[in-house]
Amino acid sequence: MAEVRADEDELAALIEQGGFWRITPDWVPGEFAPPTRDLVERVALGLRRSVDGGQ
């Protein structure tokens, strides 16, 4: 179990240093703006449409 914890700590340290983004394609953003209420509402609407069959 200690080995798993060490792996989690190592991954967390890698992400904190920005290393995670070096293993993704360049088109994946490495920083994100905080979500706004408008964005959350648009995402919720899209999810509802997806559940309703795309209508």
PyMOL Python script that loads the backbone (N, CA, C, O; Angstrom):
from pymol import cmd

cmd.read_pdbstr("""\
ATOM      1  N   MET A   1       0.821  -1.197   0.000  1.00  0.00           N
ATOM      2  CA  MET A   1       0.000   0.000   0.000  1.00  0.00           C
ATOM      3  C   MET A   1       0.866   1.262   0.000  1.00  0.00           C
ATOM      4  O   MET A   1       0.484   2.280  -0.578  1.00  0.00           O
ATOM      5  N   ALA A   2       2.017   1.195   0.641  1.00  0.00           N
ATOM      6  CA  ALA A   2       2.922   2.353   0.671  1.00  0.00           C
ATOM      7  C   ALA A   2       3.413   2.687  -0.724  1.00  0.00           C
ATOM      8  O   ALA A   2       3.660   3.850  -1.043  1.00  0.00           O
ATOM      9  N   GLU A   3       3.553   1.652  -1.560  1.00  0.00           N
ATOM     10  CA  GLU A   3       4.005   1.874  -2.940  1.00  0.00           C
ATOM     11  C   GLU A   3       2.976   2.680  -3.724  1.00  0.00           C
ATOM     12  O   GLU A   3       3.340   3.555  -4.509  1.00  0.00           O
ATOM     13  N   VAL A   4       1.698   2.390  -3.514  1.00  0.00           N
ATOM     14  CA  VAL A   4       0.638   3.135  -4.195  1.00  0.00           C
ATOM     15  C   VAL A   4       0.663   4.590  -3.754  1.00  0.00           C
ATOM     16  O   VAL A   4       0.531   5.493  -4.580  1.00  0.00           O
ATOM     17  N   ARG A   5       0.828   4.820  -2.470  1.00  0.00           N
ATOM     18  CA  ARG A   5       0.888   6.191  -1.949  1.00  0.00           C
ATOM     19  C   ARG A   5       2.068   6.942  -2.548  1.00  0.00           C
ATOM     20  O   ARG A   5       1.952   8.119  -2.892  1.00  0.00           O
ATOM     21  N   ALA A   6       3.200   6.264  -2.674  1.00  0.00           N
ATOM     22  CA  ALA A   6       4.376   6.894  -3.277  1.00  0.00           C
ATOM     23  C   ALA A   6       4.091   7.264  -4.722  1.00  0.00           C
ATOM     24  O   ALA A   6       4.504   8.328  -5.183  1.00  0.00           O
ATOM     25  N   ASP A   7       3.386   6.395  -5.444  1.00  0.00           N
ATOM     26  CA  ASP A   7       3.024   6.690  -6.827  1.00  0.00           C
ATOM     27  C   ASP A   7       2.119   7.913  -6.899  1.00  0.00           C
ATOM     28  O   ASP A   7       2.290   8.763  -7.772  1.00  0.00           O
ATOM     29  N   GLU A   8       1.158   8.005  -5.986  1.00  0.00           N
ATOM     30  CA  GLU A   8       0.247   9.156  -5.963  1.00  0.00           C
ATOM     31  C   GLU A   8       1.009  10.444  -5.665  1.00  0.00           C
ATOM     32  O   GLU A   8       0.755  11.477  -6.284  1.00  0.00           O
ATOM     33  N   ASP A   9       1.933  10.382  -4.724  1.00  0.00           N
ATOM     34  CA  ASP A   9       2.730  11.564  -4.376  1.00  0.00           C
ATOM     35  C   ASP A   9       3.603  11.989  -5.558  1.00  0.00           C
ATOM     36  O   ASP A   9       3.745  13.178  -5.844  1.00  0.00           O
ATOM     37  N   GLU A  10       4.183  11.002  -6.235  1.00  0.00           N
ATOM     38  CA  GLU A  10       5.032  11.305  -7.382  1.00  0.00           C
ATOM     39  C   GLU A  10       4.223  11.940  -8.503  1.00  0.00           C
ATOM     40  O   GLU A  10       4.679  12.894  -9.135  1.00  0.00           O
ATOM     41  N   LEU A  11       3.030  11.421  -8.754  1.00  0.00           N
ATOM     42  CA  LEU A  11       2.166  11.993  -9.786  1.00  0.00           C
ATOM     43  C   LEU A  11       1.744  13.408  -9.410  1.00  0.00           C
ATOM     44  O   LEU A  11       1.750  14.299 -10.260  1.00  0.00           O
ATOM     45  N   ALA A  12       1.382  13.626  -8.159  1.00  0.00           N
ATOM     46  CA  ALA A  12       0.990  14.964  -7.708  1.00  0.00           C
ATOM     47  C   ALA A  12       2.140  15.953  -7.888  1.00  0.00           C
ATOM     48  O   ALA A  12       1.923  17.081  -8.332  1.00  0.00           O
ATOM     49  N   ALA A  13       3.343  15.543  -7.551  1.00  0.00           N
ATOM     50  CA  ALA A  13       4.505  16.421  -7.716  1.00  0.00           C
ATOM     51  C   ALA A  13       4.750  16.723  -9.191  1.00  0.00           C
ATOM     52  O   ALA A  13       5.085  17.853  -9.547  1.00  0.00           O
ATOM     53  N   LEU A  14       4.587  15.732 -10.038  1.00  0.00           N
ATOM     54  CA  LEU A  14       4.768  15.916 -11.477  1.00  0.00           C
ATOM     55  C   LEU A  14       3.775  16.932 -12.031  1.00  0.00           C
ATOM     56  O   LEU A  14       4.142  17.809 -12.813  1.00  0.00           O
ATOM     57  N   ILE A  15       2.522  16.807 -11.622  1.00  0.00           N
ATOM     58  CA  ILE A  15       1.478  17.723 -12.103  1.00  0.00           C
ATOM     59  C   ILE A  15       1.740  19.136 -11.584  1.00  0.00           C
ATOM     60  O   ILE A  15       1.604  20.100 -12.338  1.00  0.00           O
ATOM     61  N   GLU A  16       2.111  19.275 -10.311  1.00  0.00           N
ATOM     62  CA  GLU A  16       2.405  20.595  -9.739  1.00  0.00           C
ATOM     63  C   GLU A  16       3.518  21.306 -10.498  1.00  0.00           C
ATOM     64  O   GLU A  16       3.497  22.530 -10.623  1.00  0.00           O
ATOM     65  N   GLN A  17       4.483  20.555 -11.002  1.00  0.00           N
ATOM     66  CA  GLN A  17       5.610  21.134 -11.724  1.00  0.00           C
ATOM     67  C   GLN A  17       5.280  21.373 -13.192  1.00  0.00           C
ATOM     68  O   GLN A  17       6.127  21.861 -13.941  1.00  0.00           O
ATOM     69  N   GLY A  18       4.067  21.038 -13.615  1.00  0.00           N
ATOM     70  CA  GLY A  18       3.688  21.234 -14.999  1.00  0.00           C
ATOM     71  C   GLY A  18       4.140  20.108 -15.907  1.00  0.00           C
ATOM     72  O   GLY A  18       3.979  20.197 -17.124  1.00  0.00           O
ATOM     73  N   GLY A  19       4.696  19.065 -15.349  1.00  0.00           N
ATOM     74  CA  GLY A  19       5.203  17.948 -16.149  1.00  0.00           C
ATOM     75  C   GLY A  19       4.127  17.187 -16.878  1.00  0.00           C
ATOM     76  O   GLY A  19       4.371  16.631 -17.949  1.00  0.00           O
ATOM     77  N   PHE A  20       2.944  17.156 -16.312  1.00  0.00           N
ATOM     78  CA  PHE A  20       1.839  16.435 -16.945  1.00  0.00           C
ATOM     79  C   PHE A  20       1.565  16.958 -18.342  1.00  0.00           C
ATOM     80  O   PHE A  20       1.252  16.189 -19.251  1.00  0.00           O
ATOM     81  N   TRP A  21       1.682  18.252 -18.509  1.00  0.00           N
ATOM     82  CA  TRP A  21       1.332  18.851 -19.800  1.00  0.00           C
ATOM     83  C   TRP A  21       2.348  18.502 -20.883  1.00  0.00           C
ATOM     84  O   TRP A  21       2.048  18.634 -22.070  1.00  0.00           O
ATOM     85  N   ARG A  22       3.523  18.067 -20.501  1.00  0.00           N
ATOM     86  CA  ARG A  22       4.499  17.683 -21.512  1.00  0.00           C
ATOM     87  C   ARG A  22       4.181  16.328 -22.143  1.00  0.00           C
ATOM     88  O   ARG A  22       4.789  15.961 -23.149  1.00  0.00           O
ATOM     89  N   ILE A  23       3.241  15.581 -21.568  1.00  0.00           N
ATOM     90  CA  ILE A  23       2.884  14.282 -22.145  1.00  0.00           C
ATOM     91  C   ILE A  23       1.567  14.343 -22.901  1.00  0.00           C
ATOM     92  O   ILE A  23       1.050  13.313 -23.334  1.00  0.00           O
ATOM     93  N   THR A  24       1.023  15.541 -23.063  1.00  0.00           N
ATOM     94  CA  THR A  24      -0.204  15.722 -23.833  1.00  0.00           C
ATOM     95  C   THR A  24       0.120  16.472 -25.117  1.00  0.00           C
ATOM     96  O   THR A  24       1.154  17.133 -25.206  1.00  0.00           O
ATOM     97  N   PRO A  25      -0.759  16.374 -26.115  1.00  0.00           N
ATOM     98  CA  PRO A  25      -0.528  17.133 -27.350  1.00  0.00           C
ATOM     99  C   PRO A  25      -0.495  18.640 -27.084  1.00  0.00           C
ATOM    100  O   PRO A  25      -1.083  19.110 -26.110  1.00  0.00           O
ATOM    101  N   ASP A  26       0.185  19.390 -27.937  1.00  0.00           N
ATOM    102  CA  ASP A  26       0.316  20.836 -27.750  1.00  0.00           C
ATOM    103  C   ASP A  26      -1.024  21.571 -27.777  1.00  0.00           C
ATOM    104  O   ASP A  26      -1.147  22.654 -27.204  1.00  0.00           O
ATOM    105  N   TRP A  27      -2.030  20.988 -28.442  1.00  0.00           N
ATOM    106  CA  TRP A  27      -3.307  21.684 -28.543  1.00  0.00           C
ATOM    107  C   TRP A  27      -4.131  21.587 -27.251  1.00  0.00           C
ATOM    108  O   TRP A  27      -5.152  22.265 -27.135  1.00  0.00           O
ATOM    109  N   VAL A  28      -3.721  20.772 -26.287  1.00  0.00           N
ATOM    110  CA  VAL A  28      -4.438  20.670 -25.019  1.00  0.00           C
ATOM    111  C   VAL A  28      -3.996  21.822 -24.129  1.00  0.00           C
ATOM    112  O   VAL A  28      -2.804  21.959 -23.853  1.00  0.00           O
ATOM    113  N   PRO A  29      -4.939  22.662 -23.669  1.00  0.00           N
ATOM    114  CA  PRO A  29      -4.539  23.803 -22.845  1.00  0.00           C
ATOM    115  C   PRO A  29      -3.980  23.343 -21.505  1.00  0.00           C
ATOM    116  O   PRO A  29      -4.471  22.379 -20.918  1.00  0.00           O
ATOM    117  N   GLY A  30      -2.965  24.027 -21.032  1.00  0.00           N
ATOM    118  CA  GLY A  30      -2.356  23.697 -19.756  1.00  0.00           C
ATOM    119  C   GLY A  30      -2.884  24.534 -18.605  1.00  0.00           C
ATOM    120  O   GLY A  30      -2.622  24.225 -17.442  1.00  0.00           O
ATOM    121  N   GLU A  31      -3.621  25.587 -18.914  1.00  0.00           N
ATOM    122  CA  GLU A  31      -4.213  26.445 -17.896  1.00  0.00           C
ATOM    123  C   GLU A  31      -5.654  26.725 -18.274  1.00  0.00           C
ATOM    124  O   GLU A  31      -5.999  26.806 -19.453  1.00  0.00           O
ATOM    125  N   PHE A  32      -6.471  26.868 -17.281  1.00  0.00           N
ATOM    126  CA  PHE A  32      -7.890  27.090 -17.532  1.00  0.00           C
ATOM    127  C   PHE A  32      -8.374  28.287 -16.741  1.00  0.00           C
ATOM    128  O   PHE A  32      -7.891  28.556 -15.641  1.00  0.00           O
ATOM    129  N   ALA A  33      -9.336  29.008 -17.310  1.00  0.00           N
ATOM    130  CA  ALA A  33      -9.966  30.108 -16.596  1.00  0.00           C
ATOM    131  C   ALA A  33     -10.981  29.527 -15.615  1.00  0.00           C
ATOM    132  O   ALA A  33     -11.540  28.460 -15.865  1.00  0.00           O
ATOM    133  N   PRO A  34     -11.219  30.208 -14.518  1.00  0.00           N
ATOM    134  CA  PRO A  34     -12.237  29.712 -13.580  1.00  0.00           C
ATOM    135  C   PRO A  34     -13.600  29.658 -14.270  1.00  0.00           C
ATOM    136  O   PRO A  34     -13.923  30.543 -15.062  1.00  0.00           O
ATOM    137  N   PRO A  35     -14.392  28.643 -13.984  1.00  0.00           N
ATOM    138  CA  PRO A  35     -15.698  28.550 -14.637  1.00  0.00           C
ATOM    139  C   PRO A  35     -16.617  29.681 -14.190  1.00  0.00           C
ATOM    140  O   PRO A  35     -16.627  30.072 -13.023  1.00  0.00           O
ATOM    141  N   THR A  36     -17.377  30.189 -15.132  1.00  0.00           N
ATOM    142  CA  THR A  36     -18.366  31.222 -14.819  1.00  0.00           C
ATOM    143  C   THR A  36     -19.738  30.568 -14.698  1.00  0.00           C
ATOM    144  O   THR A  36     -19.931  29.423 -15.106  1.00  0.00           O
ATOM    145  N   ARG A  37     -20.670  31.295 -14.144  1.00  0.00           N
ATOM    146  CA  ARG A  37     -22.040  30.766 -14.025  1.00  0.00           C
ATOM    147  C   ARG A  37     -22.601  30.448 -15.409  1.00  0.00           C
ATOM    148  O   ARG A  37     -23.279  29.435 -15.584  1.00  0.00           O
ATOM    149  N   ASP A  38     -22.324  31.308 -16.395  1.00  0.00           N
ATOM    150  CA  ASP A  38     -22.801  31.094 -17.754  1.00  0.00           C
ATOM    151  C   ASP A  38     -22.248  29.780 -18.326  1.00  0.00           C
ATOM    152  O   ASP A  38     -22.980  29.012 -18.950  1.00  0.00           O
ATOM    153  N   LEU A  39     -20.976  29.535 -18.112  1.00  0.00           N
ATOM    154  CA  LEU A  39     -20.367  28.308 -18.607  1.00  0.00           C
ATOM    155  C   LEU A  39     -20.999  27.083 -17.954  1.00  0.00           C
ATOM    156  O   LEU A  39     -21.318  26.109 -18.636  1.00  0.00           O
ATOM    157  N   VAL A  40     -21.179  27.129 -16.639  1.00  0.00           N
ATOM    158  CA  VAL A  40     -21.781  25.998 -15.928  1.00  0.00           C
ATOM    159  C   VAL A  40     -23.195  25.736 -16.453  1.00  0.00           C
ATOM    160  O   VAL A  40     -23.586  24.583 -16.636  1.00  0.00           O
ATOM    161  N   GLU A  41     -23.955  26.796 -16.694  1.00  0.00           N
ATOM    162  CA  GLU A  41     -25.313  26.630 -17.229  1.00  0.00           C
ATOM    163  C   GLU A  41     -25.284  26.031 -18.629  1.00  0.00           C
ATOM    164  O   GLU A  41     -26.123  25.191 -18.956  1.00  0.00           O
ATOM    165  N   ARG A  42     -24.328  26.450 -19.466  1.00  0.00           N
ATOM    166  CA  ARG A  42     -24.220  25.889 -20.823  1.00  0.00           C
ATOM    167  C   ARG A  42     -23.842  24.417 -20.779  1.00  0.00           C
ATOM    168  O   ARG A  42     -24.364  23.615 -21.555  1.00  0.00           O
ATOM    169  N   VAL A  43     -22.939  24.058 -19.876  1.00  0.00           N
ATOM    170  CA  VAL A  43     -22.546  22.654 -19.734  1.00  0.00           C
ATOM    171  C   VAL A  43     -23.737  21.831 -19.259  1.00  0.00           C
ATOM    172  O   VAL A  43     -23.992  20.747 -19.785  1.00  0.00           O
ATOM    173  N   ALA A  44     -24.468  22.337 -18.267  1.00  0.00           N
ATOM    174  CA  ALA A  44     -25.642  21.620 -17.758  1.00  0.00           C
ATOM    175  C   ALA A  44     -26.678  21.431 -18.866  1.00  0.00           C
ATOM    176  O   ALA A  44     -27.263  20.354 -18.985  1.00  0.00           O
ATOM    177  N   LEU A  45     -26.908  22.455 -19.668  1.00  0.00           N
ATOM    178  CA  LEU A  45     -27.855  22.355 -20.774  1.00  0.00           C
ATOM    179  C   LEU A  45     -27.397  21.303 -21.786  1.00  0.00           C
ATOM    180  O   LEU A  45     -28.204  20.509 -22.270  1.00  0.00           O
ATOM    181  N   GLY A  46     -26.110  21.301 -22.100  1.00  0.00           N
ATOM    182  CA  GLY A  46     -25.578  20.303 -23.026  1.00  0.00           C
ATOM    183  C   GLY A  46     -25.720  18.889 -22.495  1.00  0.00           C
ATOM    184  O   GLY A  46     -26.042  17.964 -23.241  1.00  0.00           O
ATOM    185  N   LEU A  47     -25.478  18.727 -21.197  1.00  0.00           N
ATOM    186  CA  LEU A  47     -25.631  17.393 -20.604  1.00  0.00           C
ATOM    187  C   LEU A  47     -27.087  16.944 -20.634  1.00  0.00           C
ATOM    188  O   LEU A  47     -27.379  15.781 -20.913  1.00  0.00           O
ATOM    189  N   ARG A  48     -27.997  17.867 -20.346  1.00  0.00           N
ATOM    190  CA  ARG A  48     -29.428  17.522 -20.401  1.00  0.00           C
ATOM    191  C   ARG A  48     -29.821  17.109 -21.816  1.00  0.00           C
ATOM    192  O   ARG A  48     -30.551  16.136 -22.003  1.00  0.00           O
ATOM    193  N   ARG A  49     -29.337  17.851 -22.807  1.00  0.00           N
ATOM    194  CA  ARG A  49     -29.629  17.505 -24.200  1.00  0.00           C
ATOM    195  C   ARG A  49     -29.080  16.129 -24.540  1.00  0.00           C
ATOM    196  O   ARG A  49     -29.732  15.345 -25.228  1.00  0.00           O
ATOM    197  N   SER A  50     -27.885  15.840 -24.058  1.00  0.00           N
ATOM    198  CA  SER A  50     -27.279  14.543 -24.321  1.00  0.00           C
ATOM    199  C   SER A  50     -28.117  13.417 -23.709  1.00  0.00           C
ATOM    200  O   SER A  50     -28.326  12.381 -24.340  1.00  0.00           O
ATOM    201  N   VAL A  51     -28.584  13.618 -22.508  1.00  0.00           N
ATOM    202  CA  VAL A  51     -29.417  12.613 -21.827  1.00  0.00           C
ATOM    203  C   VAL A  51     -30.749  12.457 -22.543  1.00  0.00           C
ATOM    204  O   VAL A  51     -31.294  11.355 -22.617  1.00  0.00           O
ATOM    205  N   ASP A  52     -31.275  13.560 -23.071  1.00  0.00           N
ATOM    206  CA  ASP A  52     -32.572  13.543 -23.761  1.00  0.00           C
ATOM    207  C   ASP A  52     -32.472  13.086 -25.205  1.00  0.00           C
ATOM    208  O   ASP A  52     -33.460  13.157 -25.936  1.00  0.00           O
ATOM    209  N   GLY A  53     -31.331  12.627 -25.628  1.00  0.00           N
ATOM    210  CA  GLY A  53     -31.185  12.144 -27.001  1.00  0.00           C
ATOM    211  C   GLY A  53     -30.780  13.207 -28.002  1.00  0.00           C
ATOM    212  O   GLY A  53     -31.030  13.051 -29.197  1.00  0.00           O
ATOM    213  N   GLY A  54     -30.160  14.284 -27.546  1.00  0.00           N
ATOM    214  CA  GLY A  54     -29.678  15.320 -28.446  1.00  0.00           C
ATOM    215  C   GLY A  54     -30.710  16.323 -28.877  1.00  0.00           C
ATOM    216  O   GLY A  54     -30.503  17.045 -29.853  1.00  0.00           O
ATOM    217  N   GLN A  55     -31.807  16.385 -28.177  1.00  0.00           N
ATOM    218  CA  GLN A  55     -32.869  17.337 -28.568  1.00  0.00           C
ATOM    219  C   GLN A  55     -32.733  18.646 -27.854  1.00  0.00           C
ATOM    220  O   GLN A  55     -33.539  19.552 -28.067  1.00  0.00           O
TER     221      GLN A  55
END
""", "prot")
cmd.dss("prot")
cmd.show_as("cartoon", "prot")
cmd.util.cbc("prot")
cmd.orient("prot")
